[in-house]
Amino acid sequence: MTKFALFVRLEAKPGQEAAVADFLRSALPLANAESGTTAWFALKFGPSTFGVFDAFADEAGREAHLHGQIAAALMANAAALLSDLAPEKRSSWLMMESETGATR
């Protein structure tokens, strides 16, 4: 069961909005390869505001993700892409989960 989550808010530098979107698209295969990541969503809130929402079965999966390839690539490119070099990260615990295909 998925119990842990992570939300990261990203603000693109002016003129880097498309590059941030491309970076997030390129991260999907890496997220899919992480055995501890149960869900990964790239979000766009406005012209330059993006986010990532991840879910994990346990704290070990979340920690592995935070120290994995996506985080490393993001931090390596943060100075060129992001207006804030320390993106806002919020860890949380999921209270409920909907089952896909569940009868209501």
Rosetta constraint file for C-alpha pairs under 8 A:
AtomPair CA 1 CA 57 HARMONIC 5.71 0.50
AtomPair CA 2 CA 38 HARMONIC 6.96 0.50
AtomPair CA 2 CA 55 HARMONIC 6.54 0.50
AtomPair CA 2 CA 56 HARMONIC 5.41 0.50
AtomPair CA 2 CA 57 HARMONIC 4.14 0.50
AtomPair CA 2 CA 58 HARMONIC 7.23 0.50
AtomPair CA 2 CA 94 HARMONIC 7.26 0.50
AtomPair CA 2 CA 97 HARMONIC 7.42 0.50
AtomPair CA 3 CA 55 HARMONIC 7.40 0.50
AtomPair CA 3 CA 56 HARMONIC 6.30 0.50
AtomPair CA 3 CA 57 HARMONIC 5.37 0.50
AtomPair CA 3 CA 58 HARMONIC 6.38 0.50
AtomPair CA 3 CA 93 HARMONIC 5.64 0.50
AtomPair CA 3 CA 94 HARMONIC 4.93 0.50
AtomPair CA 3 CA 95 HARMONIC 7.37 0.50
AtomPair CA 4 CA 55 HARMONIC 5.70 0.50
AtomPair CA 4 CA 56 HARMONIC 5.00 0.50
AtomPair CA 4 CA 57 HARMONIC 6.15 0.50
AtomPair CA 4 CA 58 HARMONIC 5.98 0.50
AtomPair CA 4 CA 59 HARMONIC 6.55 0.50
AtomPair CA 4 CA 62 HARMONIC 7.17 0.50
AtomPair CA 4 CA 91 HARMONIC 7.64 0.50
AtomPair CA 4 CA 92 HARMONIC 6.05 0.50
AtomPair CA 4 CA 93 HARMONIC 4.53 0.50
AtomPair CA 4 CA 94 HARMONIC 5.64 0.50
AtomPair CA 5 CA 53 HARMONIC 7.23 0.50
AtomPair CA 5 CA 54 HARMONIC 5.52 0.50
AtomPair CA 5 CA 55 HARMONIC 4.28 0.50
AtomPair CA 5 CA 56 HARMONIC 5.97 0.50
AtomPair CA 5 CA 62 HARMONIC 7.34 0.50
AtomPair CA 5 CA 91 HARMONIC 5.88 0.50
AtomPair CA 5 CA 92 HARMONIC 5.13 0.50
AtomPair CA 5 CA 93 HARMONIC 5.79 0.50
AtomPair CA 5 CA 94 HARMONIC 6.47 0.50
AtomPair CA 6 CA 52 HARMONIC 7.90 0.50
AtomPair CA 6 CA 53 HARMONIC 5.75 0.50
AtomPair CA 6 CA 54 HARMONIC 5.18 0.50
AtomPair CA 6 CA 55 HARMONIC 6.45 0.50
AtomPair CA 6 CA 62 HARMONIC 7.52 0.50
AtomPair CA 6 CA 89 HARMONIC 7.04 0.50
AtomPair CA 6 CA 90 HARMONIC 5.69 0.50
AtomPair CA 6 CA 91 HARMONIC 4.52 0.50
AtomPair CA 6 CA 92 HARMONIC 6.07 0.50
AtomPair CA 7 CA 51 HARMONIC 7.04 0.50
AtomPair CA 7 CA 52 HARMONIC 5.69 0.50
AtomPair CA 7 CA 53 HARMONIC 4.60 0.50
AtomPair CA 7 CA 54 HARMONIC 6.55 0.50
AtomPair CA 7 CA 89 HARMONIC 5.73 0.50
AtomPair CA 7 CA 90 HARMONIC 5.14 0.50
AtomPair CA 7 CA 91 HARMONIC 6.48 0.50
AtomPair CA 8 CA 51 HARMONIC 5.42 0.50
AtomPair CA 8 CA 52 HARMONIC 5.21 0.50
AtomPair CA 8 CA 53 HARMONIC 6.65 0.50
AtomPair CA 8 CA 87 HARMONIC 6.56 0.50
AtomPair CA 8 CA 88 HARMONIC 5.52 0.50
AtomPair CA 8 CA 89 HARMONIC 4.45 0.50
AtomPair CA 8 CA 90 HARMONIC 6.39 0.50
AtomPair CA 9 CA 49 HARMONIC 7.40 0.50
AtomPair CA 9 CA 50 HARMONIC 6.00 0.50
AtomPair CA 9 CA 51 HARMONIC 4.36 0.50
AtomPair CA 9 CA 52 HARMONIC 6.68 0.50
AtomPair CA 9 CA 87 HARMONIC 6.05 0.50
AtomPair CA 9 CA 88 HARMONIC 5.30 0.50
AtomPair CA 9 CA 89 HARMONIC 6.70 0.50
AtomPair CA 10 CA 49 HARMONIC 5.91 0.50
AtomPair CA 10 CA 50 HARMONIC 4.95 0.50
AtomPair CA 10 CA 51 HARMONIC 5.44 0.50
AtomPair CA 10 CA 82 HARMONIC 6.91 0.50
AtomPair CA 10 CA 84 HARMONIC 7.66 0.50
AtomPair CA 10 CA 87 HARMONIC 5.73 0.50
AtomPair CA 10 CA 88 HARMONIC 7.19 0.50
AtomPair CA 11 CA 48 HARMONIC 5.76 0.50
AtomPair CA 11 CA 49 HARMONIC 4.70 0.50
AtomPair CA 11 CA 50 HARMONIC 6.18 0.50
AtomPair CA 11 CA 82 HARMONIC 5.66 0.50
AtomPair CA 11 CA 83 HARMONIC 5.78 0.50
AtomPair CA 11 CA 84 HARMONIC 6.65 0.50
AtomPair CA 11 CA 87 HARMONIC 7.82 0.50
AtomPair CA 12 CA 16 HARMONIC 5.76 0.50
AtomPair CA 12 CA 17 HARMONIC 5.41 0.50
AtomPair CA 12 CA 20 HARMONIC 6.46 0.50
AtomPair CA 12 CA 48 HARMONIC 5.10 0.50
AtomPair CA 12 CA 49 HARMONIC 6.37 0.50
AtomPair CA 12 CA 50 HARMONIC 7.60 0.50
AtomPair CA 12 CA 81 HARMONIC 5.76 0.50
AtomPair CA 12 CA 82 HARMONIC 4.45 0.50
AtomPair CA 12 CA 83 HARMONIC 5.61 0.50
AtomPair CA 13 CA 17 HARMONIC 6.92 0.50
AtomPair CA 13 CA 48 HARMONIC 7.45 0.50
AtomPair CA 13 CA 80 HARMONIC 7.73 0.50
AtomPair CA 13 CA 81 HARMONIC 5.69 0.50
AtomPair CA 13 CA 82 HARMONIC 4.93 0.50
AtomPair CA 13 CA 83 HARMONIC 4.61 0.50
AtomPair CA 14 CA 48 HARMONIC 7.53 0.50
AtomPair CA 14 CA 83 HARMONIC 7.97 0.50
AtomPair CA 16 CA 20 HARMONIC 6.23 0.50
AtomPair CA 16 CA 80 HARMONIC 7.99 0.50
AtomPair CA 16 CA 81 HARMONIC 5.68 0.50
AtomPair CA 16 CA 82 HARMONIC 7.74 0.50
AtomPair CA 17 CA 21 HARMONIC 6.33 0.50
AtomPair CA 17 CA 47 HARMONIC 7.12 0.50
AtomPair CA 17 CA 48 HARMONIC 5.50 0.50
AtomPair CA 17 CA 81 HARMONIC 7.90 0.50
AtomPair CA 18 CA 22 HARMONIC 6.09 0.50
AtomPair CA 19 CA 23 HARMONIC 6.06 0.50
AtomPair CA 19 CA 81 HARMONIC 7.03 0.50
AtomPair CA 20 CA 24 HARMONIC 6.26 0.50
AtomPair CA 20 CA 81 HARMONIC 6.31 0.50
AtomPair CA 20 CA 82 HARMONIC 7.94 0.50
AtomPair CA 21 CA 25 HARMONIC 6.27 0.50
AtomPair CA 21 CA 50 HARMONIC 7.98 0.50
AtomPair CA 22 CA 26 HARMONIC 6.15 0.50
AtomPair CA 23 CA 27 HARMONIC 6.34 0.50
AtomPair CA 24 CA 28 HARMONIC 6.94 0.50
AtomPair CA 24 CA 42 HARMONIC 6.34 0.50
AtomPair CA 25 CA 42 HARMONIC 7.71 0.50
AtomPair CA 26 CA 30 HARMONIC 7.88 0.50
AtomPair CA 27 CA 31 HARMONIC 6.25 0.50
AtomPair CA 27 CA 70 HARMONIC 6.20 0.50
AtomPair CA 28 CA 32 HARMONIC 6.13 0.50
AtomPair CA 28 CA 40 HARMONIC 7.61 0.50
AtomPair CA 29 CA 33 HARMONIC 6.24 0.50
AtomPair CA 30 CA 34 HARMONIC 6.62 0.50
AtomPair CA 30 CA 69 HARMONIC 7.18 0.50
AtomPair CA 30 CA 70 HARMONIC 6.84 0.50
AtomPair CA 31 CA 37 HARMONIC 6.76 0.50
AtomPair CA 31 CA 40 HARMONIC 6.57 0.50
AtomPair CA 31 CA 70 HARMONIC 7.49 0.50
AtomPair CA 32 CA 37 HARMONIC 7.37 0.50
AtomPair CA 32 CA 40 HARMONIC 7.85 0.50
AtomPair CA 34 CA 65 HARMONIC 7.37 0.50
AtomPair CA 35 CA 61 HARMONIC 7.56 0.50
AtomPair CA 36 CA 56 HARMONIC 5.87 0.50
AtomPair CA 36 CA 57 HARMONIC 6.59 0.50
AtomPair CA 36 CA 58 HARMONIC 7.51 0.50
AtomPair CA 36 CA 60 HARMONIC 7.48 0.50
AtomPair CA 36 CA 61 HARMONIC 4.10 0.50
AtomPair CA 36 CA 62 HARMONIC 7.08 0.50
AtomPair CA 36 CA 64 HARMONIC 7.48 0.50
AtomPair CA 36 CA 65 HARMONIC 7.63 0.50
AtomPair CA 37 CA 54 HARMONIC 6.98 0.50
AtomPair CA 37 CA 55 HARMONIC 5.97 0.50
AtomPair CA 37 CA 56 HARMONIC 4.88 0.50
AtomPair CA 37 CA 57 HARMONIC 7.31 0.50
AtomPair CA 37 CA 61 HARMONIC 6.13 0.50
AtomPair CA 37 CA 62 HARMONIC 7.18 0.50
AtomPair CA 37 CA 65 HARMONIC 7.24 0.50
AtomPair CA 38 CA 54 HARMONIC 7.58 0.50
AtomPair CA 38 CA 55 HARMONIC 5.48 0.50
AtomPair CA 38 CA 56 HARMONIC 5.19 0.50
AtomPair CA 38 CA 57 HARMONIC 6.72 0.50
AtomPair CA 39 CA 53 HARMONIC 7.96 0.50
AtomPair CA 39 CA 54 HARMONIC 5.48 0.50
AtomPair CA 39 CA 55 HARMONIC 4.97 0.50
AtomPair CA 39 CA 56 HARMONIC 7.08 0.50
AtomPair CA 40 CA 52 HARMONIC 7.20 0.50
AtomPair CA 40 CA 53 HARMONIC 5.85 0.50
AtomPair CA 40 CA 54 HARMONIC 4.43 0.50
AtomPair CA 40 CA 55 HARMONIC 6.54 0.50
AtomPair CA 41 CA 52 HARMONIC 5.59 0.50
AtomPair CA 41 CA 53 HARMONIC 5.11 0.50
AtomPair CA 41 CA 54 HARMONIC 6.30 0.50
AtomPair CA 42 CA 50 HARMONIC 7.45 0.50
AtomPair CA 42 CA 51 HARMONIC 5.93 0.50
AtomPair CA 42 CA 52 HARMONIC 4.62 0.50
AtomPair CA 42 CA 53 HARMONIC 6.61 0.50
AtomPair CA 43 CA 50 HARMONIC 5.43 0.50
AtomPair CA 43 CA 51 HARMONIC 4.80 0.50
AtomPair CA 43 CA 52 HARMONIC 5.82 0.50
AtomPair CA 43 CA 53 HARMONIC 7.64 0.50
AtomPair CA 44 CA 48 HARMONIC 7.95 0.50
AtomPair CA 44 CA 49 HARMONIC 6.09 0.50
AtomPair CA 44 CA 50 HARMONIC 4.38 0.50
AtomPair CA 44 CA 51 HARMONIC 6.30 0.50
AtomPair CA 45 CA 49 HARMONIC 5.36 0.50
AtomPair CA 45 CA 50 HARMONIC 5.68 0.50
AtomPair CA 45 CA 51 HARMONIC 7.51 0.50
AtomPair CA 46 CA 50 HARMONIC 7.20 0.50
AtomPair CA 55 CA 62 HARMONIC 7.63 0.50
AtomPair CA 56 CA 61 HARMONIC 5.70 0.50
AtomPair CA 56 CA 62 HARMONIC 5.84 0.50
AtomPair CA 57 CA 61 HARMONIC 6.69 0.50
AtomPair CA 58 CA 62 HARMONIC 6.70 0.50
AtomPair CA 59 CA 63 HARMONIC 6.12 0.50
AtomPair CA 60 CA 64 HARMONIC 6.03 0.50
AtomPair CA 61 CA 65 HARMONIC 6.18 0.50
AtomPair CA 62 CA 66 HARMONIC 6.23 0.50
AtomPair CA 63 CA 67 HARMONIC 6.30 0.50
AtomPair CA 64 CA 68 HARMONIC 5.81 0.50
AtomPair CA 65 CA 69 HARMONIC 7.75 0.50
AtomPair CA 65 CA 70 HARMONIC 7.56 0.50
AtomPair CA 65 CA 71 HARMONIC 7.28 0.50
AtomPair CA 66 CA 71 HARMONIC 5.83 0.50
AtomPair CA 67 CA 71 HARMONIC 6.24 0.50
AtomPair CA 67 CA 72 HARMONIC 6.97 0.50
AtomPair CA 68 CA 72 HARMONIC 6.27 0.50
AtomPair CA 69 CA 73 HARMONIC 6.02 0.50
AtomPair CA 70 CA 74 HARMONIC 6.06 0.50
AtomPair CA 71 CA 75 HARMONIC 6.16 0.50
AtomPair CA 72 CA 76 HARMONIC 6.09 0.50
AtomPair CA 73 CA 77 HARMONIC 6.23 0.50
AtomPair CA 74 CA 78 HARMONIC 5.71 0.50
AtomPair CA 75 CA 79 HARMONIC 7.85 0.50
AtomPair CA 75 CA 85 HARMONIC 7.80 0.50
AtomPair CA 77 CA 81 HARMONIC 6.13 0.50
AtomPair CA 78 CA 82 HARMONIC 5.14 0.50
AtomPair CA 78 CA 84 HARMONIC 7.84 0.50
AtomPair CA 78 CA 85 HARMONIC 5.73 0.50
AtomPair CA 79 CA 83 HARMONIC 7.60 0.50
AtomPair CA 79 CA 85 HARMONIC 6.23 0.50
AtomPair CA 98 CA 102 HARMONIC 7.63 0.50
